[in-house]
Amino acid sequence: MPKMKTPIRTFDDFAKGRFAELVGDHGFDHVERDSSEDHSSHIFRNGDLYIKLTVNLHPRDAPNYCVVSFGEGNYTWPERDWNAVALWRIIADHPDGDPAATEYTMPNPEADLENITTRIVRDVSTFGGEFLSGDATEMRRVRAEMNREREPYKSY
């Protein structure tokens, strides 16, 4: 009997297939994958710019969600918290976007994932076109606004 395809595996196939093709057409290469039974993230890089695609299905992190982030520079923590912007923030700030945009939530990952991946492709194409083309101006503007009042991390 064939093994059932899990939502994480479906997401990984999307990231390495349809999404990689979309961003690859703009020079972004798949450079990293981190996956477990309830989480997966993929990094695509073009020079100093990167796109992080993440799904989280961990029960303690409910609701389940996907998030796409555009960043510049180092994509590891803690730098990524300061140099990346979630696509939903760019959508919420865009004149043609939805001011109530949030991450892509999935109450039922098995049923919702196909719709979510279609929305991700549409939203990255619609609201991320400048970034995909190498122009990080909008991402930097939203990032500056987001980080303006943030206090730096403190190490004790």
N, C-alpha and C positions, 0 to 999 in steps of 0.2 A: 504494500500500500504506500503511495507517495506521501511524503511529509507535507503537511500544510504549510503554506507560506505565511510567515508571521508579518505583522505590520512593520516591524523594523526591517525585515528583509525586503519587503515591498518598497519601503522608503529608500533603502540603500540602492536598490535597483533603479529607482527614479533618479537618485542623486548621480549615480554613475552613468545613467543613460540619458534620458530626456533633458535633465537639468545641465549635466556636463556638456551636452551638445549645444544648448542655448548659450551658456557662458563661454564655452570653447570657441564659438564663432566670433567672439570678441577678444580672444587671446588669453582667457583664463584657463589655467591648467589645474587639474585635480591633484593636490599635493599631500593631502592627509585625510585619513578616515579614522574615527574612534567610535567603536560600536560595541554595545552589550545587548542583553536581552530586552532592556527597556529604554535604551537611549542610543542615539546615533548622531554624529556630527561629521560634516565634510567641509574641507577648506579648499577653495579654488583661489589661485593667485595669478596676478598679472602685474609684474614689477612690484611696486610698493603697495598696490591695492589688493584687497582680498574680499572674498565673499564667504561667509560661514552659513551653512545650511544645517539646522538642528531639528531633531524630533525628540521629545521627552514623553515617555509613557509610564514613568515611575509612579506607583500609586500614591506615594507621599507628596508628589508634586502636582497633584490633580488641580485643575483639569489638564488632560493631555494636550500638548501643543506642538506646533512647528514654528520656527522663527528663522527668518533670513536676515543676516546682518551684513552691511557694507562697512569695510574698515580700511585703514591705511596704516602701514607700519607693522609692528609686532602683533601677531594674533594669539599670543598666549596670555594667560592671566598673570598679573593684574592689568597689564597694558591694554588688553582688548576691552576692558571695561571703560577705558577713557578714549580709545581711538576708533571705536566702532559705533554704528548707529543701526538699530533695527529698522528694517524696511517699513514696518508699520508706522514708525515715527515720521519717516519721509512722506508716506502716503497721507498721514493726518495733517501734515504741514503744507501739502501741495494744493494749489487752487482747485484742481480737478479731483482731489482725493477725498476720502471720507474722514472728517475730523474725529470720528469715534473709532477709527481703525485700531486694532490690537493685534497680538499674535494670532496665528491660525489655531483655534481651539478645535479639539476633536473629542467630543463626548464618547463616540464609538469609533475607535481607530479603524477597525476592519471595514466599516461602512463609509467612514468620512475621508479616508486617505486619498482616494482617487479624486474626489472633488477638491480637496486641499491642494494636491499637487498641480491640478489644472489652474487653480487660483494663483498659486505661487508663480507659475510660468507667466500667466497673464500680468500679474502685478510687477514682476521683475522686468518684463518687457515694456510695460506702460510707464512705471514710475522709476525704473532703474536704468533707463536707456543711456542717460548721460554718463552715469557711473560705469556702465559696461563699456562705453566708448572711451574711457580713460579720464573723463572730466569729473573730479571729485568735489567740485565747488559746492553743489547743493548738499552733499553729505557733510562737508566741513561746516557749512552754515548751520545745519540742524545739530550737528555734534557740538558746536560752540555754544549754541543756545541751551542745549541739554546739560552741558557741563558748567555753564556759567556760575551757578550758585552752589555747585557741589563742593563739599569739603574733601580734601585729599585723604587717602587712607592713612591710618596711623599704625605704626608697628610698635608693639609694647614688648 
